[in-house]
Amino acid sequence: MEQQSSSPPVWIQQARARGFGHALSVALDVLAPLGPFGAQLVWVVQPVLGAVVGRAVLDDLARALEQPGGVERLRADLEKDS
């Protein structure tokens, strides 16, 4: 339905290239059931984790958790071959 681009976001490509694809998938498994509450947790830890992970990554993750179908979009991006 919403097809924003043909390639995954750069941060997902970088995570896969560095071998963090599985860890990101596990993080989605943990946060997805929490939905908007999980998004609020991400917003709360963003000032601390933003220095390590990058605020844009956390912003995208939090927004995906808040939106219907957002986690599925991230999972699809994570599984894409680029």
DSSP file (Angstrom, degrees, kcal/mol; ACC not computed):
  #  RESIDUE AA STRUCTURE BP1 BP2  ACC     N-H-->O    O-->H-N    N-H-->O    O-->H-N    TCO  KAPPA ALPHA  PHI   PSI    X-CA   Y-CA   Z-CA
    1    1 A M              0   0    0      0, 0.0     2,-0.8     0, 0.0     0, 0.0   0.000 360.0 360.0 360.0 -62.6    0.0    0.0    0.0
    2    2 A E        +     0   0    0      1,-0.0     2,-0.7     2,-0.0     0, 0.0  -0.852 360.0 175.5-101.8 109.7    2.5    2.6    1.0
    3    3 A Q        +     0   0    0     -2,-0.8     3,-0.1     1,-0.2    -1,-0.0  -0.864   4.9 169.2-115.0  95.7    5.7    2.2   -1.0
    4    4 A Q        -     0   0    0     -2,-0.7     2,-0.3     1,-0.2    -1,-0.2   0.899  64.9 -11.9 -79.6 -41.7    8.0    5.1   -0.1
    5    5 A S        -     0   0    0      1,-0.0    -1,-0.2     2,-0.0     0, 0.0  -0.974  57.3-120.3-153.7 164.7   11.1    3.9   -1.8
    6    6 A S  S    S+     0   0    0     -2,-0.3    -1,-0.0    -3,-0.1    -2,-0.0   0.618  94.9  55.8 -86.0 -11.9   12.5    0.8   -3.5
    7    7 A S  S    S-     0   0    0      1,-0.1     3,-0.1    73,-0.0    70,-0.1  -0.899  89.7-104.5-121.6 151.9   15.4    0.5   -1.1
    8    8 A P        -     0   0    0      0, 0.0    -2,-0.1     0, 0.0     5,-0.1  -0.221  52.6 -81.0 -64.9 159.7   15.6    0.2    2.7
    9    9 A P    >>  -     0   0    0      0, 0.0     4,-2.1     0, 0.0     3,-0.7  -0.237  43.1-111.4 -57.4 152.8   16.6    3.2    4.8
   10   10 A V  H 3> S+     0   0    0      1,-0.3     4,-2.7     2,-0.2     5,-0.2   0.866 116.1  57.0 -57.1 -39.3   20.4    3.6    5.0
   11   11 A W  H 3> S+     0   0    0      1,-0.2     4,-1.9     2,-0.2    -1,-0.3   0.839 107.1  48.5 -66.8 -30.5   20.5    2.7    8.7
   12   12 A I  H <> S+     0   0    0     -3,-0.7     4,-2.4     2,-0.2    -1,-0.2   0.908 111.1  50.4 -72.3 -41.4   18.9   -0.6    8.0
   13   13 A Q  H  X S+     0   0    0     -4,-2.1     4,-2.4     1,-0.2    -2,-0.2   0.916 112.3  47.7 -59.4 -43.1   21.3   -1.3    5.2
   14   14 A Q  H  X S+     0   0    0     -4,-2.7     4,-1.9     2,-0.2     6,-0.2   0.894 109.6  52.4 -66.5 -40.1   24.2   -0.4    7.5
   15   15 A A  H  <>S+     0   0    0     -4,-1.9     5,-3.3    -5,-0.2     6,-0.5   0.920 112.1  45.8 -61.8 -43.7   22.9   -2.6   10.3
   16   16 A R  H ><5S+     0   0    0     -4,-2.4     3,-1.4     4,-0.3     5,-0.3   0.919 110.9  52.7 -64.6 -43.2   22.7   -5.6    7.9
   17   17 A A  H 3<5S+     0   0    0     -4,-2.4    -1,-0.2     1,-0.3    -2,-0.2   0.822 110.4  48.5 -63.1 -31.2   26.1   -4.9    6.5
   18   18 A R  T 3<5S-     0   0    0     -4,-1.9    -1,-0.3    -5,-0.2    -2,-0.2   0.422 121.3-106.8 -89.4   1.4   27.6   -4.9   10.0
   19   19 A G  T < 5S+     0   0    0     -3,-1.4     3,-0.3    -4,-0.3     4,-0.3   0.684  88.0 118.5  84.3  18.4   25.8   -8.1   10.9
   20   20 A F     >< +     0   0    0     -5,-3.3     4,-2.6    -6,-0.2    -4,-0.3   0.267  37.8 103.7 -99.1  11.1   23.3   -6.5   13.2
   21   21 A G  H  > S+     0   0    0     -6,-0.5     4,-2.1    -5,-0.3    -1,-0.2   0.908  83.1  46.4 -59.2 -43.5   20.2   -7.6   11.2
   22   22 A H  H  > S+     0   0    0     -3,-0.3     4,-2.4     2,-0.2    -1,-0.2   0.914 111.9  50.6 -66.8 -42.6   19.4  -10.4   13.6
   23   23 A A  H  > S+     0   0    0     -4,-0.3     4,-2.4     1,-0.2    -2,-0.2   0.899 110.9  49.5 -61.9 -40.3   19.8   -8.1   16.6
   24   24 A L  H  X S+     0   0    0     -4,-2.6     4,-2.2     2,-0.2    -1,-0.2   0.892 109.4  51.9 -65.3 -39.2   17.5   -5.5   15.0
   25   25 A S  H  X S+     0   0    0     -4,-2.1     4,-2.1    -5,-0.2    -2,-0.2   0.902 110.0  48.8 -63.4 -41.0   14.9   -8.2   14.3
   26   26 A V  H  X S+     0   0    0     -4,-2.4     4,-2.1     2,-0.2    -2,-0.2   0.906 109.0  53.1 -65.0 -41.5   15.0   -9.3   17.9
   27   27 A A  H  X S+     0   0    0     -4,-2.4     4,-2.6     1,-0.2     5,-0.2   0.899 109.2  49.2 -60.2 -40.4   14.6   -5.6   19.0
   28   28 A L  H  X S+     0   0    0     -4,-2.2     4,-2.7     1,-0.2    -1,-0.2   0.893 108.5  53.8 -65.5 -38.6   11.5   -5.4   16.8
   29   29 A D  H  < S+     0   0    0     -4,-2.1    -2,-0.2     1,-0.2    -1,-0.2   0.888 113.5  42.9 -60.4 -38.8   10.2   -8.6   18.3
   30   30 A V  H  < S+     0   0    0     -4,-2.1     4,-0.3     1,-0.1    -2,-0.2   0.912 121.9  36.8 -74.7 -43.2   10.5   -7.1   21.8
   31   31 A L  H >X S+     0   0    0     -4,-2.6     3,-1.0    -5,-0.2     4,-0.8   0.785  99.8  75.1 -83.9 -28.4    9.2   -3.6   21.0
   32   32 A A  G >< S+     0   0    0     -4,-2.7     3,-1.2     1,-0.3    -1,-0.2   0.888  92.9  51.7 -56.7 -45.9    6.4   -4.5   18.5
   33   33 A P  G 34 S+     0   0    0      0, 0.0    -1,-0.3     0, 0.0    -2,-0.1   0.766 105.4  58.3 -64.6 -20.6    3.9   -5.8   21.0
   34   34 A L  G X4 S+     0   0    0     -3,-1.0     3,-1.8    -4,-0.3     4,-0.5   0.701  81.9 173.3 -80.7 -18.8    4.3   -2.7   23.1
   35   35 A G  T <X  +     0   0    0     -3,-1.2     4,-2.0    -4,-0.8     3,-0.3  -0.195  68.3   5.2  51.7-126.7    3.2   -0.5   20.2
   36   36 A P  H 3> S+     0   0    0      0, 0.0     4,-2.1     0, 0.0    -1,-0.3   0.824 132.9  56.1 -60.1 -32.2    2.8    3.2   21.2
   37   37 A F  H <> S+     0   0    0     -3,-1.8     4,-2.0     2,-0.2    -2,-0.2   0.916 107.0  49.9 -65.4 -40.9    4.2    2.4   24.7
   38   38 A G  H  > S+     0   0    0     -4,-0.5     4,-2.1    -3,-0.3    -1,-0.2   0.880 108.2  53.9 -61.6 -38.1    7.3    1.0   23.1
   39   39 A A  H  X S+     0   0    0     -4,-2.0     4,-2.4     1,-0.2    -1,-0.2   0.905 106.7  51.0 -62.9 -41.1    7.6    4.1   21.0
   40   40 A Q  H  X S+     0   0    0     -4,-2.1     4,-2.2     2,-0.2    -1,-0.2   0.877 107.4  53.7 -64.7 -36.4    7.4    6.2   24.2
   41   41 A L  H  X S+     0   0    0     -4,-2.0     4,-2.1     2,-0.2    -1,-0.2   0.911 108.8  49.3 -61.9 -41.5   10.2    4.1   25.7
   42   42 A V  H  X S+     0   0    0     -4,-2.1     4,-1.0     1,-0.2    -2,-0.2   0.918 110.0  50.6 -63.9 -42.9   12.3    4.8   22.6
   43   43 A W  H  < S+     0   0    0     -4,-2.4     3,-0.3     1,-0.2    -1,-0.2   0.888 110.2  51.1 -61.4 -38.4   11.6    8.5   22.9
   44   44 A V  H  < S+     0   0    0     -4,-2.2     4,-0.2     1,-0.2    -1,-0.2   0.902 115.3  39.7 -67.4 -41.5   12.7    8.5   26.5
   45   45 A V  H >X S+     0   0    0     -4,-2.1     4,-3.0     1,-0.2     3,-0.7   0.524  90.0  96.2 -86.3  -4.7   16.0    6.7   25.9
   46   46 A Q  H 3X S+     0   0    0     -4,-1.0     4,-2.5    -3,-0.3    -1,-0.2   0.870  77.9  55.6 -55.9 -42.2   16.7    8.7   22.8
   47   47 A P  H 34 S+     0   0    0      0, 0.0     4,-0.3     0, 0.0    -1,-0.2   0.872 118.1  35.1 -60.9 -33.6   18.9   11.3   24.5
   48   48 A V  H X4 S+     0   0    0     -3,-0.7     3,-0.9    -4,-0.2     4,-0.4   0.940 125.6  37.4 -83.5 -52.8   21.2    8.6   25.9
   49   49 A L  H >X>S+     0   0    0     -4,-3.0     4,-3.4     1,-0.2     3,-1.0   0.730 100.7  77.6 -72.9 -21.1   21.2    6.1   23.1
   50   50 A G  T 3<5S+     0   0    0     -4,-2.5     5,-0.4    -5,-0.4     4,-0.3   0.802  89.9  56.0 -59.4 -29.2   21.2    8.8   20.4
   51   51 A A  T <45S+     0   0    0     -3,-0.9    -1,-0.3    -4,-0.3    -2,-0.2   0.796 119.3  31.1 -72.0 -28.0   24.9    9.3   21.0
   52   52 A V  T <45S+     0   0    0     -3,-1.0    -2,-0.2    -4,-0.4    -1,-0.1   0.881 134.1  24.2 -94.5 -49.4   25.6    5.6   20.3
   53   53 A V  T  <5S-     0   0    0     -4,-3.4    -3,-0.2    -7,-0.1    -2,-0.1   0.835 110.1-104.0 -90.5 -37.1   22.9    4.6   17.8
   54   54 A G     >< -     0   0    0     -5,-0.8     4,-1.8    -4,-0.3     3,-0.3   0.123  15.5-114.6 111.5 129.7   22.0    7.9   16.1
   55   55 A R  H  > S+     0   0    0     -5,-0.4     4,-2.7     1,-0.2     5,-0.2   0.834 112.8  59.3 -65.8 -32.7   18.9    9.9   16.7
   56   56 A A  H  > S+     0   0    0      2,-0.2     4,-2.3     1,-0.2    -1,-0.2   0.889 105.7  49.7 -64.0 -38.0   17.6    9.4   13.2
   57   57 A V  H  > S+     0   0    0     -3,-0.3     4,-2.4     2,-0.2    -2,-0.2   0.942 113.6  44.5 -64.6 -48.1   17.5    5.7   13.7
   58   58 A L  H  X S+     0   0    0     -4,-1.8     4,-2.7     1,-0.2     5,-0.2   0.870 112.0  53.4 -65.9 -36.3   15.7    6.0   17.0
   59   59 A D  H  X S+     0   0    0     -4,-2.7     4,-2.4     2,-0.2    -1,-0.2   0.928 110.5  46.4 -62.4 -46.0   13.3    8.5   15.5
   60   60 A D  H  X S+     0   0    0     -4,-2.3     4,-2.1     2,-0.2    -2,-0.2   0.898 113.6  49.3 -64.1 -41.2   12.4    6.1   12.7
   61   61 A L  H  X S+     0   0    0     -4,-2.4     4,-2.1     2,-0.2    -2,-0.2   0.933 112.0  47.4 -64.1 -46.7   12.0    3.2   15.1
   62   62 A A  H  X S+     0   0    0     -4,-2.7     4,-1.6     1,-0.2    -2,-0.2   0.913 112.5  49.2 -62.6 -42.8    9.7    5.2   17.4
   63   63 A R  H  X S+     0   0    0     -4,-2.4     4,-1.5     1,-0.2    -1,-0.2   0.883 109.7  52.4 -64.5 -37.3    7.6    6.5   14.5
   64   64 A A  H  < S+     0   0    0     -4,-2.1     7,-0.6     1,-0.2     6,-0.5   0.894 108.0  51.2 -64.9 -39.0    7.3    2.9   13.1
   65   65 A L  H  < S+     0   0    0     -4,-2.1    -1,-0.2     1,-0.2    -2,-0.2   0.827 111.0  48.8 -67.1 -30.6    6.1    1.7   16.5
   66   66 A E  H  < S+     0   0    0     -4,-1.6    -1,-0.2    -5,-0.2    -2,-0.2   0.774 101.8  74.2 -78.8 -26.8    3.4    4.4   16.6
   67   67 A Q  S >< S-     0   0    0     -4,-1.5     3,-2.0    -5,-0.1     4,-0.4  -0.679  89.5-110.3 -94.2 139.5    2.1    3.8   13.1
   68   68 A P  T 3  S+     0   0    0      0, 0.0    -2,-0.1     0, 0.0    -1,-0.1  -0.487 107.8  11.6 -61.0 129.3   -0.1    0.9   12.1
   69   69 A G  T 3> S+     0   0    0     -2,-0.2     4,-1.8    -4,-0.1     5,-0.1   0.451  93.8 118.9  81.7   0.5    2.0   -1.3    9.9
   70   70 A G  H <> S+     0   0    0     -3,-2.0     4,-2.1    -6,-0.5    -5,-0.2   0.904  74.2  47.2 -66.8 -42.2    5.2    0.5   10.7
   71   71 A V  H  > S+     0   0    0     -7,-0.6     4,-2.7    -4,-0.4    -1,-0.2   0.892 110.6  53.3 -66.9 -38.7    7.0   -2.5   12.3
   72   72 A E  H  > S+     0   0    0      2,-0.2     4,-2.5     1,-0.2    -1,-0.2   0.878 107.5  52.2 -63.1 -36.9    6.0   -4.6    9.3
   73   73 A R  H  X S+     0   0    0     -4,-1.8     4,-2.5     2,-0.2    -2,-0.2   0.926 110.4  47.3 -63.5 -44.7    7.5   -2.0    7.0
   74   74 A L  H  X S+     0   0    0     -4,-2.1     4,-2.4     2,-0.2    -2,-0.2   0.909 111.8  50.6 -63.9 -40.9   10.8   -2.1    9.0
   75   75 A R  H  X S+     0   0    0     -4,-2.7     4,-1.8     2,-0.2    -2,-0.2   0.921 110.6  48.9 -61.8 -43.1   10.7   -5.9    8.9
   76   76 A A  H  X S+     0   0    0     -4,-2.5     4,-1.0     1,-0.2    -2,-0.2   0.908 112.2  48.7 -62.6 -41.4   10.2   -5.9    5.1
   77   77 A D  H  < S+     0   0    0     -4,-2.5     3,-0.4     1,-0.2    -1,-0.2   0.882 109.5  53.1 -64.0 -38.0   13.0   -3.4    4.7
   78   78 A L  H  < S+     0   0    0     -4,-2.4    -1,-0.2     1,-0.2    -2,-0.2   0.826 111.9  44.8 -66.5 -32.2   15.2   -5.6    6.9
   79   79 A E  H  < S+     0   0    0     -4,-1.8    -1,-0.2    -5,-0.2    -2,-0.2   0.579  89.5 110.3 -90.0 -10.5   14.6   -8.6    4.8
   80   80 A K     <  -     0   0    0     -4,-1.0     2,-0.5    -3,-0.4    -3,-0.0  -0.326  67.2-130.0 -65.4 145.6   15.0   -6.9    1.4
   81   81 A D              0   0    0      1,-0.1    -1,-0.1   -74,-0.0    -2,-0.1  -0.853 360.0 360.0 -91.1 129.5   18.1   -7.7   -0.7
   82   82 A S              0   0    0     -2,-0.5    -1,-0.1   -69,-0.1    -2,-0.0   0.416 360.0 360.0-119.6 360.0   19.8   -4.6   -1.8
